Each structure stands twice: as structure tokens, then as C-alpha cells.
Amino acid sequence: MSASSNKIRPSIAWGHSEDPVRFERPFAGKTQCSPEILSQHCLITGQTGAGKTNSYVKPFCAATLNYQGASAKLPGALVIDPKSELLSHLLALPGIGPRMAKLGENGLRLSFFEFSDPRLSIESKLEDLFRFARGGGERLGADIDHWYQMGKSLCIELVACHHDIWQASYRSDAQNPVHFLSLACVKLGYRHKQHGKESWAQADGSAPASADIQLGASPAGPQCLPWLNPLLTLSTSRHNNVVEVSDLLTSLLQTYGLDRINPLLPYSADGELLKQLCYLRMSVQPELSVLDNPDMANLIDLEPGTRQPQQGQNQNDSLRFSLRGCLDNGGILLYQSGALEPRLDRWVGLVLKEMFSKYVQSRSDMTQPIVYVCDEFHRYVSLDQNHGDTLFLSFCRSYRVMTCLATQSVESLKLALSSQRQKGDYEAATNSLLANIGTKIIMRSNDAATQQYAQSVYPFAQSWQRPHLLSARPLMTLKIGESYYICADGTHGREQINLAPEPAPIPQPKQAQQPASTPKKHLFADQGR
């Protein structure tokens, strides 16, 4: 893809002549609503069981995913559904099934660098990977951050050497490119597990034919992430291992005439620095555990190196699909976390949001409607200065993105943001995020922060003789499906969504009638008859 196709394009905001979005039942007091209002975001808060998904998230999807408006184009959509409650509902909607692409299903995965400039250096790509592997910009202590930055620099330099060696050897012999990281692991006796069995990597540094793609089977490019963590672990076990790997790297750099500095040279020359190398490895261990995780690789292709077409390329590569192509054609990308561990689940969500943000600003048809739905929003909220939620939500209206976010409480947002900012910062960031959301739907909750927030934003003329409505009827007294709402156009009120009743129990087959001589009465039979 050319670099020009990824450039940010001028926005085209919604016009007043656009057809309204129609709801089958009231949504924040409305049966139809301007797409401009929905592009000013809708936040739904409520404790588990309050009815957020059935009352509002599902109706929002039903109304917006088939909305075309003046553009006469079906909207592209990103739906993040960690609780796996929306899939059956979406498939029941007319025309949705053929447009649905579920991330990870049948091997479908995205490329992390789809929207990156193809001229971006390998170092810059690794910086992006580490930034996201940290979870959206969490702050570290000064001392820890010092070791982290040094460990990250070492990893980036090793991968850059690996990449340059692979490219140089590929130009010399395309059938047998040299994979420095995997070759170094082999020399140190690294074994990997495949279906519970240990097997040696091949002597040329590639994995045996039965190995996972993450370990380099039939490599289509300079794969590095699965080998980086094992290499650092083995190298720090004893000084002789560092010397052996450093000598190998120096030899390969000289063989191919590469003007690269060997980052391991200081540690191989001085055995006293082995402890420092251990500190560097431990400082980046959490990030490396994300980047080389096979479950992650099944959803997102993270490899930063240029992939050259090669005979015998692993079939999994062909299953990567373009997010741009999917959304341009009115496709719906659905992500369900399933059994993915929380840290990886959050990481996937952050990656999807960044890719989605880049697509929204660079898509070819700026009049096409776009839909973004995120359930359990507190899991994925981010303050990243480049692609955080505050920044993303600020341009949704201009780029025709109709947004629906659902979370458990205001306190859950604060808790998620507290790991990314210091106290004063995350309090201000939470307030800034909430202030940028036009429509608020507040359902049953026993969270004090949500109650306080609802009273601060819900319009009500109170006095000493007339307490605030939410003081007289607090959130905890609301029924399932009941909510207070404040709409982006200034309307507000309270509404009760009558959810579909539970299915009737399946009737049991009648038992044979007892003989009249031995009548039998049920334990709870009406005694008055």
C-alpha cells in the first residue's frame, strides 16, 4: 500500500439533511435520532445485570449497522464484544451475516503495521510495538523506567541487526536467508515445545516443518519476536553464552559488510556486566511476554520485518486480511476475547482502536458512515497521547463515526486510568473523557462515583426545599432496564425499557394418573380448595 493512501484526509461532518437513524424502541427518549447526535458519542453505565446490553447496546447496533444515509453506502464497523453477548444478535439482523468478520475465527488476523508508512524504519516499528505492549502508556518509576529504556534499546538493536542480516543474506541466497536470532538460540541449545513435545530447531536457524509459524516455520520474512525472549534468557544464564552469541553476531555483521554496532559487545567483554544484562532482560520481560505470545499472534501479526513472497510460505500468512478493505466494503469486524488473559485482551483492544482510528482518518470515502461499539469499555480505555480515547472521540463527529460505549461505572474508568496516570492526572483525564461524551445513559448502580457524576450532569433545579431528583430516587433504586438519560441535544429524562420476558419453561410430560384408591396430594397444593 502506498504511503499516500494512509494520509489523513479532510473531514466531512454530518449535515442537517441526513436521514435520521431509526430505533425500534425508544433510545434515550427518541425513536429516531440524527446521526450527528450519535457521532457525539453515547456512554452507557450500569452495574452487571442492569440491562445495558439488551436495553441499549443491541438496539444501537440494530439501528446503525444498516444505516446508509445520503452516501447510500453501508457503514463499516468495529464491534468489541468481550462478553460474547452480541454475536447471535448481530447475525439475526438482516444482511449482517455476510458482512461479519470475526477476528481469530478460521485463522483470520490483522497486520499491526497495515496503516504504517512502508518507509518506516525497523527501529520505529519496534518503538510502536513496545509502546503498546506497555498497555497504552502506563507510567513507571524513574529507576524502573531507566532500566526499561535500556532494555528496550537493547532489544531494538538486536532486532535491527537480525533484520539487516536477513535482508543481506536474502539478497545473496533467497532460498537460505540467515536468521540470526533463531540461529543463536540453536547454538545455545534452545528447545521449543510443539503439542507438548520438545524438538530441536534446525541447524540453519529455522524451525522444523512441524513447528508453529510463530517459531519460524517456512519463514516468509525476518521473524524475530518468538526468538528474542529465549535468546535473552539463555544469554543471561552464564557469561560464556553472551560471548558465544556476541561472537556469532560480530561474524555475521562482518560477513555481510553491515555497518551495525554489536549491542552485546560490552557485555561479552566484561563478565561483571552480566548482572546488568539480567536487569535489562527483566525490565522488558512483561512486554516480551506479550509480543511473543502465540495467542496474540493468532489475532494480530506483529512481525516488524518486511515479508517477501517466498515459495512454501506458511498458509497462515494468506489468512491475514485488510482492515481497510473490510470496512471500505461495509464490513463489520467483531472482536471477542474469549479465554484470552486480561493483559492480552486489553492489548488487542488497544491495537484495534489504534488501527481503527488510523483508518477512520485516512479512508477513501469520507461520506461513508462508520460505527464503533465497545462493550466493557473500561477494559480498553486509554490515555495514550497519540491514539488515546480522548483524542479519538474528539474527531469522531468530524469523521462521521457513530459511537456507543458501555461500562460498569465511573469508578471502573477511574481505576483503569489510574494505572496510566498519577492521581491528579487520572482524575482530570477521567473528567475530560466524560465531558467529551454527548449522550449519557445512566442505569442501576451502587457506585458512589457514578451517583455523584449523575447528579452533577443531570439537569434539575434543586433548592433547600426541593432536593435533587437523583437524591430522592438514587441510581440503586432503578429497575432493570430503567435509566436516566442526558442527550447531546439537551433533552433529558427517565425511561424504562421493557425487556423481552424470559422464555417460558418447557412443559414436562404428564405423569400417569394415580389410582383413585390412593390419591396423592402435592406438597404445595392449595389447602383452601
Residue pairs with C-beta under 8 A, 6 or more apart in sequence:
1 114
1 118
1 324
2 118
3 117
3 118
3 119
5 324
5 362
5 364
6 115
6 116
6 117
6 358
6 362
7 362
8 361
8 362
9 361
9 362
9 363
9 366
10 366
11 361
11 366
11 395
11 398
11 399
12 366
12 367
12 398
12 399
12 400
13 36
13 397
13 398
13 400
14 34
14 35
14 36
14 39
14 397
14 400
15 70
16 34
16 36
17 70
18 34
18 35
18 36
18 69
18 70
19 67
19 68
19 69
19 70
20 32
20 33
20 34
20 35
21 32
21 33
21 34
21 35
21 38
21 63
21 64
21 67
21 402
22 31
22 32
22 63
23 30
23 31
23 32
23 33
23 59
23 62
23 63
24 59
24 62
24 63
25 31
25 59
25 497
26 495
26 497
27 33
27 56
27 59
27 60
27 63
28 42
28 439
28 441
28 485
28 487
28 491
28 495
29 485
29 487
29 491
29 492
29 493
29 495
30 487
30 491
34 489
35 67
35 69
35 369
35 400
35 402
36 397
37 438
37 439
37 487
37 488
37 489
38 60
38 64
38 402
38 403
38 404
38 439
39 396
39 397
39 400
39 401
39 402
39 403
40 396
40 397
40 437
40 438
40 439
40 488
41 393
41 396
41 403
41 404
41 405
41 436
41 437
41 438
41 439
41 488
42 56
42 60
42 403
42 404
42 405
42 437
42 438
42 439
42 440
42 441
43 377
43 405
43 406
43 407
43 434
43 437
43 439
43 440
43 441
44 52
44 56
44 57
44 404
44 405
44 406
44 407
44 441
44 443
44 483
45 52
45 406
45 407
45 408
45 409
45 410
45 440
45 441
45 442
45 443
45 445
45 450
46 52
46 408
46 442
46 443
46 444
46 445
46 483
47 408
47 409
47 443
47 444
47 445
47 446
47 447
48 408
49 444
49 480
50 443
50 444
50 445
50 478
50 480
50 481
51 443
51 444
51 480
51 481
51 482
51 497
51 499
52 375
52 406
52 443
53 83
53 85
53 86
53 375
53 406
54 481
54 497
54 499
54 500
55 443
55 481
55 483
55 497
55 499
56 404
56 406
56 441
56 483
56 497
57 86
57 373
57 375
57 404
57 406
58 86
58 89
60 373
60 404
61 79
61 86
61 89
61 90
61 93
61 371
61 373
61 404
62 89
62 93
64 75
64 77
64 369
64 371
64 402
64 404
65 75
65 77
65 90
65 93
65 96
65 332
65 371
66 74
66 93
66 94
66 95
66 96
67 75
67 369
67 402
68 74
68 75
68 369
69 369
70 367
71 365
71 367
71 368
71 369
73 330
73 365
73 367
73 368
73 369
74 95
74 99
74 330
75 330
75 368
75 369
75 370
75 371
75 402
76 326
76 327
76 328
76 329
76 330
76 331
76 332
76 359
76 363
76 368
76 370
76 371
77 327
77 331
77 332
77 333
77 370
77 371
77 372
77 373
78 327
78 332
78 333
78 335
78 352
78 353
78 356
78 371
78 372
78 373
79 86
79 90
79 332
79 333
79 334
79 335
79 371
79 373
80 335
80 349
80 352
80 373
80 374
80 375
80 376
80 380
81 87
81 334
81 335
81 336
81 373
81 375
82 336
82 337
82 345
82 349
82 375
82 376
82 379
83 375
83 376
84 336
84 338
85 375
86 334
86 373
86 375
87 102
87 334
87 336
90 96
90 100
90 332
90 334
91 97
91 100
96 332
99 330
99 331
99 332
100 331
100 332
100 334
101 108
101 321
101 326
101 331
101 332
101 333
101 334
102 108
102 334
102 335
102 336
103 109
103 110
103 299
103 333
103 334
103 335
103 336
103 348
103 352
104 298
104 299
104 335
104 338
106 319
107 298
107 316
107 319
108 319
108 320
108 321
109 297
109 298
109 299
109 300
109 301
109 316
109 319
109 320
109 321
110 299
110 300
110 301
110 320
110 321
110 323
110 351
110 352
110 355
111 300
111 301
111 320
112 128
112 129
112 300
112 301
112 302
112 351
112 355
113 120
113 125
113 128
113 304
114 322
114 323
114 324
114 355
115 323
115 324
115 355
115 358
115 359
115 362
116 125
116 128
122 159
122 160
122 163
122 304
122 305
123 156
123 160
125 304
126 155
126 156
126 159
126 160
126 304
127 156
129 291
129 302
129 304
130 152
130 155
130 156
130 284
130 287
131 137
131 384
132 347
132 350
132 351
132 354
133 286
133 287
133 288
133 290
133 291
133 347
134 286
134 287
135 343
135 346
135 347
135 350
135 419
135 420
136 346
136 350
136 382
136 383
136 384
136 388
136 420
137 382
137 383
137 384
137 385
137 388
137 420
138 419
138 420
139 145
139 420
139 421
139 422
140 148
144 283
147 279
147 280
147 282
147 283
148 283
148 284
150 280
150 283
151 279
151 280
151 281
151 282
151 283
151 284
152 284
152 287
153 263
154 263
154 280
155 228
155 232
155 284
155 288
157 261
157 263
158 181
158 228
158 231
158 263
158 264
159 181
159 224
159 228
159 304
160 260
161 180
161 249
161 252
161 253
161 258
161 260
161 262
161 263
162 179
162 180
162 181
162 222
162 224
163 222
163 224
163 304
163 305
164 256
164 258
164 260
165 178
165 180
165 252
165 253
165 256
165 258
166 177
166 178
166 179
166 180
166 221
166 222
166 305
167 222
167 306
168 256
168 257
168 258
169 176
169 177
169 178
169 256
170 177
170 308
172 256
174 308
174 310
176 204
177 219
177 222
178 204
178 205
178 252
179 204
179 205
179 206
179 216
179 219
179 222
179 223
179 227
180 205
180 248
180 249
180 252
181 205
181 224
181 227
181 228
181 231
182 201
182 205
182 206
182 207
182 215
182 216
182 223
182 227
183 204
183 205
183 248
184 227
184 231
184 244
184 245
184 248
184 249
185 201
185 205
185 227
185 230
185 231
185 234
186 200
186 201
186 202
186 203
186 205
187 244
187 245
187 248
188 231
188 234
188 235
188 241
188 244
188 245
189 234
190 201
190 230
190 231
190 234
191 198
191 199
191 200
191 201
192 198
192 199
192 201
192 207
192 211
192 215
192 230
194 210
194 211
194 212
194 215
199 208
199 210
199 211
200 208
201 207
201 208
201 211
201 215
201 216
202 208
205 216
206 216
206 217
206 218
206 219
207 215
207 216
207 217
208 217
209 217
209 218
210 217
211 217
212 294
213 297
213 314
213 316
213 317
214 223
214 225
214 226
214 292
214 294
214 297
215 226
215 227
216 223
216 226
216 227
217 314
218 310
218 312
218 313
218 314
219 310
219 314
220 307
220 308
220 309
220 310
220 313
220 314
220 317
221 303
221 305
221 306
221 307
221 308
222 303
222 305
222 306
223 303
223 305
224 303
224 304
224 305
225 291
225 292
225 297
225 302
225 303
226 292
228 288
228 291
228 292
229 285
229 288
229 289
229 292
231 245
232 280
232 281
232 288
233 281
234 241
235 241
235 242
235 245
235 264
235 277
236 242
236 274
236 277
236 278
236 281
238 274
239 268
239 271
239 274
242 264
242 267
242 268
242 274
242 277
243 268
245 264
245 268
246 262
246 264
246 265
246 267
246 268
247 268
249 262
249 264
250 262
250 265
252 258
253 260
253 262
266 273
267 273
267 274
267 276
267 277
290 296
290 343
290 344
290 347
291 302
293 344
295 340
295 341
295 344
296 302
296 344
296 347
296 348
299 335
299 348
300 348
300 351
301 317
301 320
307 317
323 333
323 355
323 356
323 359
324 359
324 363
325 331
326 333
327 333
327 359
327 363
327 370
328 363
328 364
328 365
328 368
330 368
332 371
333 352
335 348
335 349
335 352
337 345
337 348
340 348
342 379
345 379
346 379
346 380
349 374
349 379
349 380
350 380
350 382
350 384
353 380
353 382
353 387
353 389
353 392
354 384
354 386
354 387
356 372
357 387
357 392
358 387
360 370
360 395
360 396
360 399
360 401
361 395
361 399
363 370
366 399
366 400
367 400
368 400
369 400
369 402
370 399
370 400
370 401
370 402
371 401
371 402
371 403
371 404
372 396
372 401
372 402
372 403
372 404
373 403
373 404
374 380
374 404
374 405
374 406
375 406
376 406
376 407
376 408
377 405
377 406
377 407
377 413
378 407
378 408
378 412
378 413
378 415
378 416
379 416
381 389
381 413
381 416
381 417
381 433
382 388
382 389
382 420
383 389
383 390
383 417
383 420
383 421
383 426
383 429
385 391
389 433
390 429
390 432
390 433
390 436
393 403
393 433
393 436
393 437
394 436
396 402
396 403
405 437
407 413
408 445
408 447
409 445
409 447
409 449
409 450
410 430
410 434
410 447
410 449
410 450
410 452
410 453
411 447
411 448
411 449
411 450
412 447
413 430
413 433
413 434
414 426
414 427
414 430
414 449
417 426
417 429
417 430
417 433
418 426
420 426
420 429
421 429
434 440
434 453
438 487
438 488
439 485
439 486
439 487
439 488
440 454
440 457
440 485
440 486
441 483
441 484
441 485
442 450
442 453
442 454
442 458
442 475
442 483
442 484
442 485
443 475
443 478
443 481
443 482
443 483
444 475
444 476
444 478
444 479
444 480
444 482
445 451
445 475
445 476
446 475
446 476
447 475
450 475
451 470
451 474
451 475
451 476
454 470
454 475
454 484
455 468
455 470
455 471
457 486
458 468
458 469
458 470
458 484
458 486
458 492
459 486
459 492
460 468
460 469
460 470
462 468
462 469
462 471
470 484
475 484
478 484
479 496
480 499
481 496
481 497
481 498
481 499
482 494
482 495
482 496
482 497
483 494
483 495
483 497
484 492
484 493
484 494
485 492
485 493
485 494
485 495
486 492
514 520
